[in-house]
Amino acid sequence: MSVFTRSCKAFALISLLSFFFISCNKIKNIWPETKPIKTTTIVCLVDFSKSIPASTLEWYRETVNNNVLKNMGLKDKIVILPIDYGSETSSTELFFADMSKKDFKREMDSPVQGDKPERRRFEICKDSTIKSFDSVFSKAKIERGKYALGTDIIGGLKQADKYFAGDQNNLLVIFSDMIQETEEINLTKQLRSESDLKIIFKRVSIPILKNAEVVVMTGDQPAVKINQYNLLRKFWEEYLSKAHLTLTEYQSGGTNILAEKILSYQKKPK
């Protein structure tokens, strides 16, 4: 075999290998390696105190169903805790579901279908979870009635903190008019103007909590005037910041923003 022939074969082999590696890189770009997703813990604090209109409480239930539970991912877990006069002293898990502890795969699943069977079982599980939550919520409206004459949002924050950790996504959703009414702080009586904010913060002790993103959904509150709404928002913006929590949304409606927030965690790699 001549030197020229060997050189041609070597060149052809190098060209073939170069084409192979270029093709592999293109395939990687089309099907990038999937990175593991962090677990997301969602804690919902739901206000059952007497100041919440029945229609607004129903809106809270629908929002949890349609914007939280329906948008949970395979690695998500959720806990529902009450806000009322017994938020801290008589706290209880009204509802708990951990999707990360469930296995939706089956040995007999066809590889041709990919993850479709797993996703289908997951959606069925979420539908079942929603039905369970509806039942629990109906009971809670009755059982929490004995604590309805006060509102301890701060106590609820302390209870929520027990579920958060640094190695996961932490989301706190507060369904409440945000009017704290306890012996220590009564925002109905004590918060009438911006000057009252300084007085309240001099008196109140603020716990340092684990970092979590916070979304506040007040719902319709006919008894809360716009001036009071704005004062309450300013109070909680400062309070949550001092407690090392990150307030990302504070609004009366706009439930889509809540769904988008939950879905965004499912796109974040570890």
C-alpha positions as CSV (number, residue, x, y, z in Angstrom):
1,M,0.0,0.0,0.0
2,S,1.5,3.3,-1.1
3,V,2.1,6.2,1.3
4,F,-0.5,8.2,-0.7
5,T,-3.2,5.5,-0.2
6,R,-2.5,5.3,3.6
7,S,-2.7,9.1,3.9
8,C,-6.1,9.1,2.1
9,K,-7.5,6.4,4.4
10,A,-6.2,8.2,7.5
11,F,-7.8,11.5,6.2
12,A,-11.1,9.6,5.5
13,L,-11.1,8.1,9.0
14,I,-10.4,11.5,10.7
15,S,-13.2,13.1,8.6
16,L,-15.6,10.3,9.6
17,L,-14.8,10.6,13.3
18,S,-15.2,14.4,13.1
19,F,-18.6,14.0,11.5
20,F,-19.6,11.5,14.3
21,F,-18.6,13.9,17.1
22,I,-20.3,16.9,15.5
23,S,-23.5,14.8,15.1
24,C,-23.4,13.7,18.7
25,N,-23.1,17.3,19.8
26,K,-26.1,18.2,17.7
27,I,-28.1,15.3,19.3
28,K,-27.2,16.6,22.7
29,N,-28.5,20.0,21.8
30,I,-31.8,18.5,20.7
31,W,-32.1,16.2,23.7
32,P,-30.1,17.9,26.5
33,E,-29.4,15.9,29.7
34,T,-32.2,16.4,32.2
35,K,-30.9,17.7,35.6
36,P,-32.6,16.7,38.8
37,I,-35.1,19.1,40.2
38,K,-35.2,20.3,43.8
39,T,-38.1,19.3,46.1
40,T,-40.5,22.2,46.6
41,T,-42.4,22.5,49.9
42,I,-45.5,24.6,49.7
43,V,-47.1,25.7,53.0
44,C,-50.6,27.3,52.7
45,L,-51.8,29.3,55.7
46,V,-55.6,29.6,55.4
47,D,-57.5,32.2,57.5
48,F,-60.6,30.7,59.2
49,S,-61.2,33.6,61.5
50,K,-64.6,35.3,61.8
51,S,-63.5,38.4,59.8
52,I,-63.2,36.4,56.5
53,P,-66.4,36.5,54.4
54,A,-67.8,33.0,53.5
55,S,-67.5,33.8,49.8
56,T,-63.8,34.7,50.3
57,L,-63.1,31.5,52.2
58,E,-64.7,29.6,49.4
59,W,-62.4,31.5,47.0
60,Y,-59.4,30.4,49.1
61,R,-60.5,26.7,48.7
62,E,-60.9,27.1,44.9
63,T,-57.5,28.8,44.6
64,V,-55.7,26.0,46.5
65,N,-57.4,23.5,44.2
66,N,-57.0,25.2,40.8
67,N,-53.7,27.1,41.3
68,V,-51.7,25.1,43.8
69,L,-52.7,21.4,43.8
70,K,-53.3,21.2,40.1
71,N,-49.8,22.6,39.4
72,M,-47.8,20.5,41.8
73,G,-44.8,18.6,40.4
74,L,-43.5,15.1,41.0
75,K,-41.1,16.4,43.6
76,D,-43.5,18.7,45.5
77,K,-45.1,18.5,48.9
78,I,-47.9,20.6,50.4
79,V,-49.2,21.3,53.9
80,I,-52.2,23.3,54.8
81,L,-52.2,25.0,58.2
82,P,-54.9,27.2,59.9
83,I,-54.8,30.9,60.7
84,D,-57.1,31.9,63.6
85,Y,-56.7,32.6,67.3
86,G,-55.2,29.2,67.8
87,S,-52.6,29.4,64.9
88,E,-49.8,28.6,67.2
89,T,-51.3,27.3,70.5
90,S,-53.7,24.9,68.7
91,S,-52.0,24.4,65.4
92,T,-52.7,21.2,63.4
93,E,-52.0,19.9,59.9
94,L,-55.3,20.3,58.1
95,F,-53.9,18.6,55.0
96,F,-50.6,17.1,53.9
97,A,-49.5,15.5,50.6
98,D,-46.0,14.5,49.5
99,M,-45.7,13.6,45.8
100,S,-42.0,12.9,46.1
101,K,-42.8,9.8,48.3
102,K,-45.0,8.3,45.6
103,D,-43.8,6.1,42.7
104,F,-45.8,6.5,39.5
105,K,-43.7,4.2,37.4
106,R,-44.5,0.5,36.8
107,E,-42.2,-2.3,35.7
108,M,-44.5,-3.2,32.8
109,D,-44.6,0.3,31.3
110,S,-43.7,0.2,27.6
111,P,-40.5,2.2,26.8
112,V,-42.2,3.3,23.5
113,Q,-44.6,5.4,25.5
114,G,-41.9,7.2,27.4
115,D,-43.1,8.9,30.6
116,K,-46.8,9.1,29.5
117,P,-48.1,6.3,31.8
118,E,-46.2,7.9,34.7
119,R,-47.6,11.3,34.0
120,R,-51.2,9.9,33.6
121,R,-51.0,8.2,37.0
122,F,-49.6,11.4,38.5
123,E,-52.6,13.4,37.2
124,I,-55.0,10.9,38.6
125,C,-53.3,11.1,41.9
126,K,-53.6,14.9,41.9
127,D,-57.3,14.7,41.1
128,S,-57.7,12.3,44.1
129,T,-55.7,14.8,46.3
130,I,-58.0,17.6,45.4
131,K,-61.1,15.6,46.4
132,S,-59.4,14.8,49.7
133,F,-58.6,18.4,50.3
134,D,-62.2,19.5,49.6
135,S,-63.4,17.1,52.3
136,V,-60.8,18.3,54.8
137,F,-61.5,21.9,54.1
138,S,-65.3,21.5,54.8
139,K,-64.5,19.9,58.2
140,A,-62.0,22.6,59.1
141,K,-64.5,25.4,58.6
142,I,-66.6,23.8,61.4
143,E,-63.8,22.5,63.7
144,R,-61.8,25.8,63.7
145,G,-64.9,27.8,64.6
146,K,-64.0,27.8,68.3
147,Y,-60.8,29.8,67.4
148,A,-62.5,32.2,65.1
149,L,-62.6,35.3,67.4
150,G,-58.9,36.2,66.8
151,T,-56.3,36.1,64.1
152,D,-52.7,35.0,64.8
153,I,-50.8,35.3,61.5
154,I,-47.5,35.6,63.2
155,G,-48.1,32.3,65.0
156,G,-48.9,30.7,61.7
157,L,-45.6,31.9,60.3
158,K,-43.8,30.2,63.1
159,Q,-45.6,26.9,62.4
160,A,-44.9,27.2,58.7
161,D,-41.2,27.6,59.4
162,K,-41.0,24.1,60.7
163,Y,-41.5,22.7,57.3
164,F,-38.9,24.7,55.5
165,A,-35.2,23.7,54.8
166,G,-32.2,25.2,53.0
167,D,-31.9,22.3,50.5
168,Q,-35.3,22.8,48.9
169,N,-37.6,25.4,47.3
170,N,-39.7,27.0,50.1
171,L,-43.0,28.7,49.2
172,L,-45.4,30.2,51.7
173,V,-48.9,31.1,50.5
174,I,-51.0,33.2,52.9
175,F,-54.7,33.3,52.4
176,S,-55.9,36.1,54.8
177,D,-57.0,39.6,55.2
178,M,-53.7,40.1,57.0
179,I,-55.3,41.7,60.1
180,Q,-53.4,40.4,63.1
181,E,-55.7,40.4,66.1
182,T,-54.0,39.1,69.3
183,E,-53.2,40.6,72.7
184,E,-49.6,41.5,71.5
185,I,-50.6,43.1,68.2
186,N,-54.1,44.2,67.1
187,L,-53.7,45.8,63.7
188,T,-57.4,46.8,63.7
189,K,-56.9,49.1,66.7
190,Q,-53.2,49.9,66.5
191,L,-52.6,50.6,62.8
192,R,-54.5,53.7,61.7
193,S,-51.7,55.7,60.0
194,E,-48.1,55.2,58.7
195,S,-46.8,56.8,62.0
196,D,-48.2,53.9,63.9
197,L,-45.9,51.5,62.0
198,K,-42.8,52.8,64.0
199,I,-44.7,52.4,67.3
200,I,-45.7,48.9,66.6
201,F,-42.2,47.8,65.4
202,K,-40.7,49.1,68.6
203,R,-43.0,46.9,70.7
204,V,-43.1,43.7,68.6
205,S,-40.5,40.9,68.7
206,I,-39.8,39.4,65.3
207,P,-38.5,35.8,64.9
208,I,-35.8,35.0,62.4
209,L,-37.3,32.4,60.1
210,K,-35.8,30.2,57.4
211,N,-35.9,31.9,54.0
212,A,-39.0,31.3,51.9
213,E,-40.8,33.1,49.1
214,V,-44.1,34.5,50.3
215,V,-47.2,35.1,48.3
216,V,-50.1,36.8,50.0
217,M,-53.6,36.4,48.6
218,T,-56.2,38.4,50.5
219,G,-59.2,37.7,48.3
220,D,-62.2,40.1,48.3
221,Q,-62.4,41.9,51.7
222,P,-65.3,44.3,51.6
223,A,-64.7,45.5,55.2
224,V,-61.1,46.5,54.4
225,K,-60.8,49.9,52.9
226,I,-58.1,50.8,50.5
227,N,-56.2,52.9,53.0
228,Q,-56.2,50.1,55.5
229,Y,-55.2,47.6,52.8
230,N,-52.1,49.7,51.9
231,L,-51.1,50.2,55.6
232,L,-51.4,46.4,56.2
233,R,-49.3,45.8,53.1
234,K,-46.6,48.2,54.3
235,F,-46.6,46.5,57.8
236,W,-46.2,43.0,56.4
237,E,-43.6,44.1,53.8
238,E,-41.4,45.3,56.7
239,Y,-42.2,42.5,59.1
240,L,-41.5,39.7,56.6
241,S,-38.3,41.4,55.5
242,K,-37.1,41.6,59.1
243,A,-38.0,37.9,59.6
244,H,-35.8,37.0,56.6
245,L,-38.7,36.0,54.4
246,T,-39.0,37.2,50.7
247,L,-42.4,38.7,49.9
248,T,-42.9,38.3,46.1
249,E,-46.6,39.0,45.7
250,Y,-49.3,40.7,47.8
251,Q,-52.6,41.1,46.1
252,S,-56.3,40.5,46.4
253,G,-56.7,38.4,43.2
254,G,-54.5,37.5,40.2
255,T,-54.4,33.7,40.9
256,N,-52.4,33.0,37.7
257,I,-49.3,34.5,39.3
258,L,-49.5,31.8,42.0
259,A,-49.7,29.0,39.4
260,E,-46.7,30.5,37.5
261,K,-44.7,30.7,40.7
262,I,-45.2,27.0,41.5
263,L,-44.5,25.9,37.9
264,S,-41.3,28.0,37.8
265,Y,-39.7,25.8,40.6
266,Q,-40.2,22.7,38.4
267,K,-37.8,24.3,35.8
268,K,-35.0,25.0,38.2
269,P,-32.3,22.4,38.4
270,K,-30.6,21.5,41.7
